[in-house]
């Protein structure tokens, strides 16, 4: 269900000419601050009192715990905006490939996994928020997905499947080795803006990124098709 390397190279060449959509800036925030002096006007022979005030940027680790590598547990009440970055399940045919429909699901506080996206990669709008949720302290967020081919659903995986098919990371994390490197021909173009040239996750400081593998089980990790690019979700948290 994954495209061949030749097909990926052919489509990548076409993608170079297409416009690129970004969900948001992936540049990390930096500290900001102020410096005040008292008195403002200093007389000869006197020294002013200087006072610094530094505000450090919020990071998602201050507000959530990542449990088991696949579940987000808020440590205080937050809002989360969820976006779909890409859906990479394909069927190869000769030197081309076709994306097949893929479904992304979201579960909150142990509830039912509900659909937040269904379609192919051509339907993905990375800047579009597909769901906004008020999440309360210790009420966990989980994710799932599956694909459809020849009118039949493929395997279903979620954060509670007991597999490594759903992975959740934050800015600066090193992705699992199954995720292709920044310059690898097999890296999907939609994922490239969210990895840096050193192979680390490059997202906002209050973001969490979710990688899913939907066409292979985790006992097939040595298979090149196990690349964790079948569904990629971005969660941006905001303090209440």
C-alpha positions as CSV (number, residue, x, y, z in Angstrom):
1,X,0.0,0.0,0.0
2,X,3.0,2.3,-0.1
3,X,4.4,3.9,-3.3
4,X,7.6,2.7,-4.8
5,X,10.8,4.8,-4.6
6,X,10.6,5.5,-8.3
7,X,7.0,6.7,-8.0
8,X,7.9,8.9,-5.1
9,X,10.8,10.5,-7.0
10,X,8.5,11.2,-10.0
11,X,5.8,12.8,-7.9
12,X,8.4,14.7,-5.8
13,X,9.6,16.4,-9.0
14,X,6.1,17.6,-9.7
15,X,5.6,18.7,-6.2
16,X,8.5,21.1,-6.5
17,X,6.3,23.2,-8.8
18,X,3.2,23.2,-6.5
19,X,2.4,25.8,-3.9
20,X,3.2,24.8,-0.3
21,X,0.7,25.2,2.5
22,X,1.8,25.6,6.1
23,X,-0.3,25.2,9.2
24,X,1.7,27.8,11.1
25,X,5.2,28.9,11.7
26,X,7.5,26.2,13.0
27,X,10.1,28.7,14.3
28,X,10.6,28.3,18.1
29,X,9.7,31.2,20.4
30,X,12.5,33.1,22.1
31,X,12.5,34.9,25.5
32,X,11.4,38.5,25.7
33,X,12.0,41.1,28.3
34,X,12.3,44.7,29.5
35,X,14.9,46.8,31.2
36,X,14.0,49.8,33.4
37,X,16.2,52.3,35.1
38,X,15.4,54.5,38.1
39,X,15.8,57.4,38.0
40,X,15.3,57.9,34.3
41,X,17.6,61.0,34.4
42,X,20.9,60.3,36.2
43,X,22.8,63.1,37.9
44,X,26.6,63.2,37.8
45,X,28.1,61.0,40.5
46,X,25.0,58.8,41.0
47,X,24.1,55.4,39.7
48,X,20.7,54.2,38.5
49,X,19.0,51.1,39.7
50,X,18.5,48.7,36.8
51,X,15.7,46.1,36.8
52,X,15.3,43.2,34.3
53,X,12.1,41.4,33.6
54,X,12.3,38.3,31.4
55,X,9.4,36.3,30.1
56,X,10.2,32.8,28.9
57,X,8.1,31.2,26.2
58,X,5.6,28.6,27.2
59,X,6.4,25.0,26.1
60,X,3.8,22.2,25.8
61,X,5.8,20.1,28.3
62,X,4.9,22.6,31.0
63,X,1.2,21.8,30.5
64,X,1.0,18.2,29.3
65,X,2.5,14.8,29.8
66,X,3.1,12.4,26.9
67,X,2.2,9.0,28.2
68,X,3.3,5.8,26.5
69,X,4.5,7.8,23.5
70,X,0.9,8.1,22.1
71,X,-1.4,9.7,24.7
72,X,-1.5,13.4,25.7
73,X,-2.4,14.0,29.4
74,X,-3.1,17.7,30.2
75,X,-1.8,18.8,33.6
76,X,-4.1,21.8,33.6
77,X,-7.2,23.0,31.6
78,X,-6.3,23.9,28.0
79,X,-7.7,24.4,24.6
80,X,-6.4,22.4,21.7
81,X,-6.7,23.1,17.9
82,X,-6.2,20.1,15.7
83,X,-5.0,20.2,12.1
84,X,-4.3,17.4,9.6
85,X,-0.9,17.8,8.0
86,X,-1.0,14.9,5.6
87,X,-2.5,11.5,4.7
88,X,0.1,9.3,3.0
89,X,-1.5,6.0,2.2
90,X,-1.0,5.2,-1.5
91,X,-1.4,2.5,-4.1
92,X,1.4,2.3,-6.6
93,X,0.7,1.6,-10.3
94,X,3.8,1.6,-12.6
95,X,5.7,4.8,-12.1
96,X,2.8,6.7,-10.5
97,X,0.8,6.3,-7.3
98,X,-2.7,7.2,-6.1
99,X,-3.6,8.4,-2.6
100,X,-6.4,6.3,-1.0
101,X,-9.0,7.6,1.5
102,X,-7.8,7.7,5.1
103,X,-9.7,8.4,8.3
104,X,-8.3,10.2,11.4
105,X,-10.0,9.9,14.8
106,X,-9.8,11.6,18.1
107,X,-10.8,10.5,21.6
108,X,-11.1,12.7,24.7
109,X,-11.3,11.5,28.3
110,X,-11.7,7.8,27.4
111,X,-14.6,8.5,25.1
112,X,-15.4,7.1,21.7
113,X,-13.0,7.7,18.9
114,X,-14.7,10.1,16.6
115,X,-13.8,11.0,13.0
116,X,-12.1,14.4,12.5
117,X,-10.9,13.8,8.9
118,X,-11.8,11.5,6.0
119,X,-10.3,11.9,2.6
120,X,-7.1,11.6,0.6
121,X,-4.0,13.7,0.9
122,X,-5.4,16.0,-1.8
123,X,-8.2,16.9,0.6
124,X,-5.8,17.9,3.4
125,X,-5.7,21.7,4.2
126,X,-2.8,22.0,6.8
127,X,-4.0,25.5,7.8
128,X,-7.5,24.4,8.6
129,X,-8.5,23.6,12.1
130,X,-10.6,20.4,12.0
131,X,-11.4,20.4,15.7
132,X,-11.1,22.7,18.7
133,X,-11.6,21.1,22.1
134,X,-11.5,22.4,25.7
135,X,-9.4,19.7,27.5
136,X,-9.5,19.5,31.2
137,X,-6.7,18.4,33.6
138,X,-6.0,14.7,33.5
139,X,-8.5,14.0,30.8
140,X,-6.5,12.3,28.1
141,X,-6.3,12.9,24.4
142,X,-5.9,9.9,22.1
143,X,-5.7,9.4,18.3
144,X,-6.5,6.7,15.8
145,X,-6.7,6.0,12.1
146,X,-7.3,3.6,9.2
147,X,-7.4,3.6,5.4
148,X,-10.0,2.4,2.9
149,X,-9.1,0.5,-0.3
150,X,-11.4,-1.4,-2.7
151,X,-14.4,-0.5,-0.5
152,X,-12.8,-2.3,2.5
153,X,-11.1,-0.9,5.6
154,X,-7.6,-1.7,6.3
155,X,-6.2,-2.4,9.8
156,X,-7.3,0.0,12.6
157,X,-4.8,1.5,15.0
158,X,-5.2,3.9,17.9
159,X,-3.4,5.0,21.0
160,X,-4.8,2.1,22.9
161,X,-4.0,-0.6,20.3
162,X,-1.0,-1.9,22.3
163,X,1.2,-1.3,19.2
164,X,3.8,1.4,18.2
165,X,1.7,2.5,15.2
166,X,0.7,5.9,16.8
167,X,3.6,8.1,18.0
168,X,3.4,11.5,19.7
169,X,6.3,13.9,19.8
170,X,7.1,17.5,20.7
171,X,9.5,20.1,19.3
172,X,13.1,19.0,19.3
173,X,12.3,15.3,19.7
174,X,14.1,12.8,17.5
175,X,11.5,10.8,15.5
176,X,11.5,7.0,15.4
177,X,14.1,5.7,13.0
178,X,11.3,4.5,10.7
179,X,10.5,8.1,9.8
180,X,12.6,9.0,6.7
181,X,15.3,11.6,7.2
182,X,15.0,15.2,6.0
183,X,16.7,14.5,2.6
184,X,15.4,11.0,2.1
185,X,13.5,10.5,-1.2
186,X,10.8,8.5,0.7
187,X,10.0,11.5,3.0
188,X,6.5,12.8,2.1
189,X,6.6,16.5,1.0
190,X,3.9,17.4,3.5
191,X,6.1,16.3,6.4
192,X,9.3,18.0,5.3
193,X,8.5,21.4,6.9
194,X,8.1,19.8,10.3
195,X,11.5,18.1,10.4
196,X,14.9,20.0,10.5
197,X,18.0,19.0,8.6
198,X,19.3,17.3,11.7
199,X,16.4,14.9,11.8
200,X,14.5,16.5,14.7
201,X,10.9,17.5,15.0
202,X,10.5,21.2,14.1
203,X,7.1,22.5,15.4
204,X,5.9,25.3,17.6
205,X,6.7,25.2,21.4
206,X,3.0,24.5,22.3
207,X,2.5,21.9,19.5
208,X,2.3,18.1,19.6
209,X,2.7,16.1,16.4
210,X,1.2,12.7,15.9
211,X,2.6,10.2,13.4
212,X,0.6,7.1,12.4
213,X,1.5,3.9,10.5
214,X,-1.6,2.4,9.1
215,X,-0.5,-0.2,6.5
216,X,1.9,-2.3,8.5
217,X,1.9,-3.7,12.0
218,X,4.8,-2.9,14.3
219,X,6.2,-6.4,13.9
220,X,7.0,-5.3,10.3
221,X,9.2,-2.3,11.3
222,X,12.0,-3.6,9.1
223,X,9.8,-3.2,6.0
224,X,10.5,0.0,4.1
225,X,6.7,0.7,4.1
226,X,6.6,1.1,7.9
227,X,7.4,4.8,7.8
228,X,4.8,6.4,10.1
229,X,3.7,8.9,7.4
230,X,0.2,7.4,6.8
231,X,-1.6,10.1,8.9
232,X,0.1,13.1,10.5
233,X,-1.7,15.3,12.9
234,X,-0.7,18.6,14.5
235,X,-2.2,19.6,17.9
236,X,-1.6,23.2,19.1
237,X,-2.4,23.9,22.8
238,X,-3.5,27.2,24.3
239,X,-3.8,28.1,27.9
240,X,-7.4,28.7,29.0
